[in-house]
């Protein structure tokens, strides 16, 4: 046991030694960057970008040529005149696809090597920009955190240790590729606050930073802001935040946003009929804040895009009237952990009698195939009545049921529960039951 623990300690010491050597390189560059004027500091960004472009130019050309060959193979495949020709063209397209993927992987390796080579200069530039613009200088341990994040590892930092400042280092470095970077925050407030706080740092380096966040008001659609020190919004909180389209926000060098907004935009892009309507660029580099929350706690929470289905308000209203007559513990049992409700035999009998009196049962047993459509309304009504509570899970405002984010307590405008649950809650609260939705696209963080 002691030997195993000793191995972990030795491994950590080796890692810290490795990181310390890089930090020493960054510190040696500090006097040089302190001597640069504003134009000289910003010019370093262009120089670093040129270095990356030069280091990867040959491989980029090979990838472009492979992509052109693949597109031609796909064209020939679509014009195949018979099964034999189609089979041969398909094999050729698959070979070229594999070749293109291999070259793209090689390009990523070259890209990573180029970034690692300029990391000390890039981090030194960010440290100097932060010192000049917001009066904060990255400590050595924060530089280590930035290196770890750049390498795709988890960096554990406590509240108040400067996570927002640390993130500027790998974000700037990876933004130099021109392919965009994302930072996924845990809530919509941080998705706006962090890029606004760090906006002056990035602007001093010639880097554009934007924010995307969930709808904050009923008349606001796909909100996005770009940090622009020359713009005055009239709002002292976000004075230099300029409204932009989602596409322009994604075209910025760095984009902050909630994980759900990144996910929903990804789903919408996969639903468009014309790729010109897509807002996101190909994914490149991302940092995830509160990684345990997102990749563990919320990993299986689905993001769903839905649309209206058939009208069924009356059925929801019927079950919203009947379910409260059932007795908790006797007619149904609640599992708070899994957020499920199960009818007991007594509850089943009581409900069947009520439905029979209302003339809704087409056969004696509720779970007979003839009554199958009713079971969905029942399950939604039970959940709405026994599990989902007003002013905790949702609020009712201006005759509308609005979901409350369980992690932040903020209202999620424009969001609705799926699979009939939202309609069941509307019926329970005696507000207008909106049309049920059907799922068009869904994804989870895990997928």
C-alpha positions as CSV (number, residue, x, y, z in Angstrom):
1,X,0.0,0.0,0.0
2,X,2.8,2.4,1.0
3,X,4.7,1.6,-2.2
4,X,1.6,2.4,-4.3
5,X,1.1,5.8,-2.5
6,X,4.9,6.5,-2.9
7,X,4.5,5.9,-6.7
8,X,1.7,8.5,-6.9
9,X,3.8,11.0,-5.0
10,X,6.8,10.4,-7.2
11,X,4.6,10.8,-10.3
12,X,3.3,14.1,-9.0
13,X,6.8,15.4,-8.3
14,X,7.9,14.5,-11.8
15,X,4.9,16.3,-13.3
16,X,5.6,19.5,-11.2
17,X,9.3,19.4,-12.2
18,X,8.3,19.2,-15.9
19,X,5.8,22.0,-15.6
20,X,8.3,24.1,-13.6
21,X,10.8,24.0,-16.4
22,X,8.2,25.5,-18.8
23,X,7.3,28.2,-16.2
24,X,11.0,29.1,-15.9
25,X,11.0,29.7,-19.7
26,X,7.9,31.9,-19.4
27,X,9.4,33.9,-16.6
28,X,12.6,34.5,-18.5
29,X,10.6,36.1,-21.2
30,X,8.8,38.5,-18.9
31,X,11.3,41.4,-19.0
32,X,11.2,41.3,-22.9
33,X,7.5,41.5,-23.0
34,X,7.4,44.3,-20.4
35,X,9.5,46.4,-22.8
36,X,6.9,46.1,-25.6
37,X,4.5,49.0,-26.3
38,X,0.8,48.3,-27.0
39,X,1.4,47.9,-30.7
40,X,4.4,45.6,-30.2
41,X,2.5,43.4,-27.8
42,X,-0.4,43.1,-30.3
43,X,2.0,42.4,-33.1
44,X,3.3,39.3,-31.3
45,X,0.0,37.7,-32.0
46,X,0.5,38.0,-35.7
47,X,4.0,36.7,-35.4
48,X,2.9,33.6,-33.5
49,X,0.1,33.0,-36.0
50,X,2.6,33.1,-38.8
51,X,4.9,30.6,-37.0
52,X,2.0,28.1,-36.7
53,X,0.9,28.7,-40.3
54,X,4.5,28.1,-41.6
55,X,5.0,25.0,-39.5
56,X,1.8,23.4,-40.8
57,X,1.6,24.7,-44.3
58,X,2.8,21.6,-46.1
59,X,0.5,19.3,-44.2
60,X,-2.4,21.6,-44.7
61,X,-1.8,21.4,-48.5
62,X,-1.8,17.6,-48.4
63,X,-5.1,17.6,-46.4
64,X,-6.7,20.0,-48.9
65,X,-5.6,17.9,-51.9
66,X,-6.9,14.7,-50.2
67,X,-10.2,16.5,-49.5
68,X,-10.5,17.5,-53.1
69,X,-9.9,13.9,-54.2
70,X,-12.5,12.7,-51.7
71,X,-15.1,15.1,-53.0
72,X,-14.5,14.0,-56.6
73,X,-14.9,10.4,-55.5
74,X,-18.2,11.2,-53.8
75,X,-19.4,12.9,-57.0
76,X,-18.5,9.8,-59.1
77,X,-20.3,7.6,-56.5
78,X,-23.5,9.7,-56.8
79,X,-23.4,9.3,-60.6
80,X,-22.7,5.5,-60.6
81,X,-24.7,3.9,-63.5
82,X,-24.9,0.3,-62.1
83,X,-24.3,-1.8,-58.9
84,X,-20.8,-2.9,-60.0
85,X,-19.7,0.7,-60.7
86,X,-21.3,1.9,-57.5
87,X,-19.5,-0.7,-55.5
88,X,-16.1,0.2,-57.0
89,X,-16.7,3.9,-56.5
90,X,-17.8,3.3,-52.9
91,X,-14.6,1.4,-52.2
92,X,-12.5,4.2,-53.7
93,X,-14.4,6.8,-51.6
94,X,-13.8,4.8,-48.4
95,X,-10.1,4.5,-49.2
96,X,-9.8,8.3,-49.8
97,X,-11.9,9.0,-46.6
98,X,-9.4,6.9,-44.6
99,X,-6.5,8.7,-46.2
100,X,-8.0,12.1,-45.5
101,X,-8.6,11.2,-41.9
102,X,-5.0,10.0,-41.5
103,X,-3.6,13.2,-42.9
104,X,-5.9,15.2,-40.8
105,X,-4.7,13.4,-37.7
106,X,-1.1,14.1,-38.8
107,X,-2.0,17.8,-39.2
108,X,-3.4,17.9,-35.7
109,X,-0.1,16.4,-34.4
110,X,1.9,19.1,-36.3
111,X,-0.4,21.8,-35.0
112,X,0.0,20.6,-31.4
113,X,3.8,20.5,-31.8
114,X,3.8,24.1,-33.1
115,X,1.6,25.3,-30.2
116,X,3.8,23.5,-27.7
117,X,6.8,25.3,-29.3
118,X,5.4,28.8,-28.9
119,X,3.6,28.2,-25.5
120,X,6.2,30.1,-23.4
121,X,5.9,33.2,-25.7
122,X,2.1,33.0,-25.8
123,X,1.7,32.7,-22.1
124,X,4.2,35.5,-21.5
125,X,2.1,37.7,-23.8
126,X,-1.1,36.9,-22.0
127,X,0.5,37.6,-18.6
128,X,1.7,41.0,-19.7
129,X,-1.6,41.9,-21.3
130,X,-3.4,40.9,-18.1
131,X,-1.0,43.0,-16.0
132,X,-1.6,46.1,-18.2
133,X,-5.3,45.9,-18.7
134,X,-6.9,44.4,-15.6
135,X,-4.0,44.7,-13.1
136,X,-3.6,41.0,-12.6
137,X,-0.4,39.0,-13.1
138,X,-0.5,35.2,-13.4
139,X,1.3,33.5,-10.6
140,X,3.6,30.5,-11.4
141,X,1.0,28.0,-10.2
142,X,-1.6,29.6,-12.5
143,X,0.8,29.2,-15.4
144,X,1.1,25.5,-14.5
145,X,-2.7,25.3,-14.5
146,X,-2.8,26.9,-18.0
147,X,-0.3,24.3,-19.3
148,X,-2.3,21.4,-17.9
149,X,-5.5,22.7,-19.5
150,X,-3.7,23.2,-22.8
151,X,-2.7,19.5,-22.7
152,X,-6.3,18.4,-22.3
153,X,-6.0,17.4,-18.6
154,X,-8.0,18.3,-15.6
155,X,-6.7,21.1,-13.4
156,X,-8.3,21.3,-9.9
157,X,-8.6,24.8,-8.5
158,X,-10.6,26.1,-5.6
159,X,-12.9,29.1,-5.7
160,X,-10.9,32.3,-5.6
161,X,-7.7,30.8,-7.0
162,X,-8.2,32.5,-10.4
163,X,-9.8,29.9,-12.7
164,X,-11.1,32.7,-15.0
165,X,-7.6,34.2,-15.3
166,X,-5.9,30.8,-15.8
167,X,-8.3,29.9,-18.7
168,X,-7.0,33.0,-20.7
169,X,-3.6,31.3,-21.2
170,X,-4.7,28.1,-23.1
171,X,-7.5,29.9,-24.8
172,X,-5.2,32.5,-26.3
173,X,-2.6,29.9,-27.3
174,X,-5.2,27.7,-29.1
175,X,-6.9,30.7,-30.7
176,X,-3.7,31.4,-32.6
177,X,-4.6,28.6,-35.0
178,X,-7.5,30.6,-36.3
179,X,-9.9,27.7,-35.8
180,X,-11.7,29.0,-32.7
181,X,-11.9,28.0,-29.1
182,X,-14.8,27.4,-26.7
183,X,-15.1,27.7,-23.0
184,X,-18.2,25.9,-21.5
185,X,-19.4,27.6,-18.3
186,X,-21.8,26.1,-15.7
187,X,-24.4,28.9,-16.1
188,X,-25.5,31.7,-18.3
189,X,-24.2,34.5,-15.9
190,X,-20.6,33.2,-16.1
191,X,-21.0,32.8,-19.9
192,X,-21.4,36.6,-20.0
193,X,-19.3,37.7,-17.1
194,X,-16.1,35.8,-17.8
195,X,-15.6,37.0,-21.4
196,X,-16.5,40.6,-20.4
197,X,-14.0,40.5,-17.5
198,X,-11.2,39.0,-19.7
199,X,-12.2,41.0,-22.8
200,X,-9.6,43.8,-22.2
201,X,-6.9,41.1,-22.0
202,X,-7.8,39.5,-25.3
203,X,-8.4,42.8,-27.0
204,X,-4.9,44.0,-26.1
205,X,-3.6,41.0,-27.9
206,X,-5.8,41.5,-31.0
207,X,-8.1,38.5,-30.1
208,X,-11.9,38.7,-30.5
209,X,-13.9,37.2,-27.7
210,X,-17.7,36.5,-27.7
211,X,-20.4,35.2,-25.5
212,X,-23.4,33.0,-26.2
213,X,-26.0,32.3,-23.5
214,X,-29.6,31.1,-23.1
215,X,-32.6,33.3,-23.8
216,X,-33.1,35.8,-20.9
217,X,-36.4,37.3,-22.0
218,X,-39.3,36.1,-24.1
219,X,-38.5,38.5,-27.0
220,X,-34.8,37.5,-27.1
221,X,-33.7,34.8,-29.6
222,X,-30.3,33.1,-29.6
223,X,-28.6,35.9,-27.8
224,X,-24.9,36.6,-28.4
225,X,-22.5,39.4,-27.6
226,X,-19.0,40.4,-28.8
227,X,-16.6,42.3,-26.6
228,X,-15.9,45.7,-28.3
229,X,-14.3,48.5,-26.3
230,X,-15.3,51.0,-28.9
231,X,-19.0,50.2,-28.4
232,X,-21.2,51.7,-25.7
233,X,-24.4,49.7,-25.0
234,X,-25.8,52.1,-22.5
235,X,-25.9,49.3,-19.9
236,X,-23.2,49.9,-17.3
237,X,-23.0,46.2,-16.5
238,X,-22.2,45.2,-20.1
239,X,-21.1,48.5,-21.5
240,X,-18.8,47.1,-24.2
241,X,-20.9,44.1,-25.2
242,X,-22.2,44.5,-28.7
243,X,-25.1,42.4,-30.0
244,X,-24.1,40.0,-32.8
245,X,-25.5,37.0,-34.6
246,X,-24.7,33.5,-33.3
247,X,-22.6,32.9,-36.4
248,X,-20.5,36.0,-35.7
249,X,-20.1,34.9,-32.1
250,X,-18.7,31.6,-33.3
251,X,-16.4,33.3,-35.8
252,X,-14.7,35.1,-32.9
253,X,-11.4,33.7,-31.9
254,X,-12.8,32.7,-28.5
255,X,-16.4,31.9,-27.6
256,X,-17.7,31.5,-24.0
257,X,-21.1,29.9,-23.5
258,X,-23.1,27.4,-21.5
259,X,-22.7,23.7,-22.5
260,X,-26.4,23.5,-23.3
261,X,-26.1,26.4,-25.8
262,X,-23.1,24.8,-27.5
263,X,-25.2,21.6,-27.7
264,X,-28.4,23.1,-29.0
265,X,-26.5,25.0,-31.7
266,X,-24.8,21.8,-32.7
267,X,-28.2,20.1,-33.0
268,X,-29.7,23.0,-35.0
269,X,-26.7,22.9,-37.4
270,X,-27.4,19.2,-38.0
271,X,-31.0,20.0,-38.9
272,X,-30.4,22.6,-41.6
273,X,-31.1,21.9,-45.2
274,X,-28.2,24.1,-46.4
275,X,-24.8,24.1,-44.8
276,X,-24.7,27.9,-45.4
277,X,-27.2,28.2,-42.5
278,X,-24.8,26.6,-40.0
279,X,-23.5,28.9,-37.2
280,X,-20.7,26.7,-35.7
281,X,-17.3,26.1,-37.2
282,X,-15.7,22.7,-37.1
283,X,-14.9,22.0,-33.5
284,X,-11.3,22.6,-32.4
285,X,-10.5,23.2,-28.7
286,X,-12.6,23.5,-25.6
287,X,-12.2,24.1,-21.9
288,X,-14.9,22.8,-19.6
289,X,-15.5,24.7,-16.3
290,X,-16.7,22.5,-13.4
291,X,-15.8,19.4,-15.4
292,X,-17.2,17.0,-12.8
293,X,-20.6,18.6,-13.0
294,X,-20.8,18.6,-16.7
295,X,-19.2,15.2,-17.6
296,X,-20.6,13.3,-14.7
297,X,-23.6,14.9,-13.0
298,X,-25.2,16.2,-16.2
299,X,-23.6,13.8,-18.7
300,X,-26.8,11.9,-19.4
301,X,-29.2,14.9,-19.3
302,X,-30.6,15.1,-22.8
303,X,-30.7,18.3,-24.9
304,X,-33.9,18.1,-27.0
305,X,-35.2,20.2,-29.9
306,X,-38.9,19.6,-30.4
307,X,-41.9,21.0,-32.3
308,X,-45.7,20.9,-32.0
309,X,-47.5,17.6,-32.2
310,X,-51.2,16.8,-32.1
311,X,-53.7,18.8,-30.0
312,X,-54.4,16.9,-26.7
313,X,-55.1,19.6,-24.0
314,X,-58.4,18.0,-22.9
315,X,-56.8,14.7,-21.9
316,X,-54.2,16.5,-19.8
317,X,-56.9,18.4,-18.0
318,X,-58.9,15.3,-17.3
319,X,-55.9,13.5,-15.6
320,X,-54.9,16.7,-13.8
321,X,-58.4,16.6,-12.2
322,X,-58.3,12.9,-11.4
323,X,-54.8,12.3,-10.1
324,X,-55.1,14.6,-7.0
325,X,-57.9,12.2,-5.8
326,X,-55.4,9.4,-5.4
327,X,-53.8,8.9,-2.0
328,X,-50.0,9.0,-1.7
329,X,-48.5,5.9,-0.2
330,X,-51.7,3.9,-0.7
331,X,-52.6,4.5,-4.4
332,X,-49.1,5.4,-5.6
333,X,-45.5,5.4,-4.4
334,X,-42.9,8.0,-5.1
335,X,-39.2,7.4,-5.6
336,X,-37.6,10.9,-5.1
337,X,-34.1,9.7,-6.1
338,X,-35.1,8.5,-9.6
339,X,-38.0,11.0,-9.8
340,X,-40.5,8.3,-10.7
341,X,-44.1,7.5,-9.5
342,X,-45.6,4.0,-9.5
343,X,-49.3,3.1,-9.1
344,X,-50.2,0.5,-6.6
345,X,-52.9,-2.1,-7.3
346,X,-55.3,-0.1,-5.2
347,X,-54.4,3.1,-7.1
348,X,-54.9,1.3,-10.4
349,X,-58.4,0.1,-9.3
350,X,-59.4,3.6,-8.1
351,X,-58.2,5.3,-11.3
352,X,-59.9,2.7,-13.5
353,X,-63.2,3.4,-11.7
354,X,-62.8,7.1,-12.2
355,X,-62.0,6.8,-15.9
356,X,-64.9,4.4,-16.3
357,X,-67.3,6.9,-14.8
358,X,-65.9,9.5,-17.2
359,X,-66.4,7.1,-20.2
360,X,-62.7,7.2,-21.1
361,X,-61.9,3.5,-20.8
362,X,-62.4,1.5,-24.0
363,X,-61.9,-1.8,-22.1
364,X,-61.9,-2.8,-18.4
365,X,-58.1,-2.7,-17.9
366,X,-56.2,0.6,-18.2
367,X,-53.2,-1.2,-19.6
368,X,-55.1,-3.0,-22.3
369,X,-53.9,-2.1,-25.8
370,X,-57.1,-0.3,-26.5
371,X,-56.3,2.2,-23.6
372,X,-52.6,2.5,-24.4
373,X,-52.8,6.2,-25.3
374,X,-54.1,7.0,-21.8
375,X,-51.1,5.7,-20.0
376,X,-48.8,8.5,-21.2
377,X,-51.2,11.1,-19.9
378,X,-51.4,9.2,-16.6
379,X,-47.6,9.0,-16.1
380,X,-47.1,12.7,-16.9
381,X,-49.9,13.7,-14.6
382,X,-48.6,11.6,-11.7
383,X,-45.1,13.2,-12.1
384,X,-46.5,16.7,-12.3
385,X,-48.6,16.2,-9.2
386,X,-46.2,14.2,-7.0
387,X,-42.7,15.2,-8.0
388,X,-42.6,18.6,-9.7
389,X,-43.2,21.5,-7.3
390,X,-44.1,25.1,-8.0
391,X,-41.5,27.7,-7.1
392,X,-38.8,24.9,-6.9
393,X,-38.8,23.2,-10.3
394,X,-40.8,25.8,-12.1
395,X,-42.7,29.1,-11.7
396,X,-45.9,30.3,-13.2
397,X,-45.6,33.8,-14.7
398,X,-48.1,35.6,-16.9
399,X,-50.1,32.4,-17.4
400,X,-47.0,30.4,-18.5
401,X,-45.1,27.6,-16.8
402,X,-41.3,28.4,-16.9
403,X,-38.6,25.9,-15.9
404,X,-36.2,26.8,-13.1
405,X,-32.6,25.6,-13.6
406,X,-32.0,23.1,-10.7
407,X,-28.3,24.1,-10.6
408,X,-28.5,27.9,-10.8
409,X,-32.1,28.8,-9.8
410,X,-32.5,30.9,-12.9
411,X,-35.5,30.8,-15.2
412,X,-34.9,29.0,-18.5
413,X,-36.9,31.0,-21.0
414,X,-37.9,29.1,-24.1
415,X,-37.4,25.6,-22.6
416,X,-40.1,23.0,-22.0
417,X,-40.2,19.6,-20.4
418,X,-40.5,16.8,-22.9
419,X,-42.8,13.8,-23.3
420,X,-46.0,15.5,-22.1
421,X,-44.7,16.6,-18.7
422,X,-44.9,20.3,-19.4
423,X,-48.5,20.0,-20.6
424,X,-49.3,18.0,-17.5
425,X,-47.9,20.8,-15.3
426,X,-49.8,23.4,-17.2
427,X,-53.0,21.5,-16.7
428,X,-52.2,21.1,-13.0
429,X,-51.7,24.8,-12.6
430,X,-54.8,25.7,-14.6
431,X,-53.1,27.7,-17.3
432,X,-53.4,27.3,-21.0
433,X,-52.1,23.9,-22.1
434,X,-49.9,24.4,-25.1
435,X,-49.7,21.8,-27.9
436,X,-47.6,18.8,-27.1
437,X,-44.2,18.6,-28.8
438,X,-42.5,15.9,-30.7
439,X,-38.7,15.4,-30.7
440,X,-36.8,16.5,-33.8
441,X,-33.3,16.1,-32.5
442,X,-31.6,15.1,-29.2
443,X,-28.2,14.6,-27.8
444,X,-26.4,14.2,-24.4
445,X,-23.0,15.4,-23.3
446,X,-22.0,11.8,-23.0
447,X,-22.7,11.3,-26.7
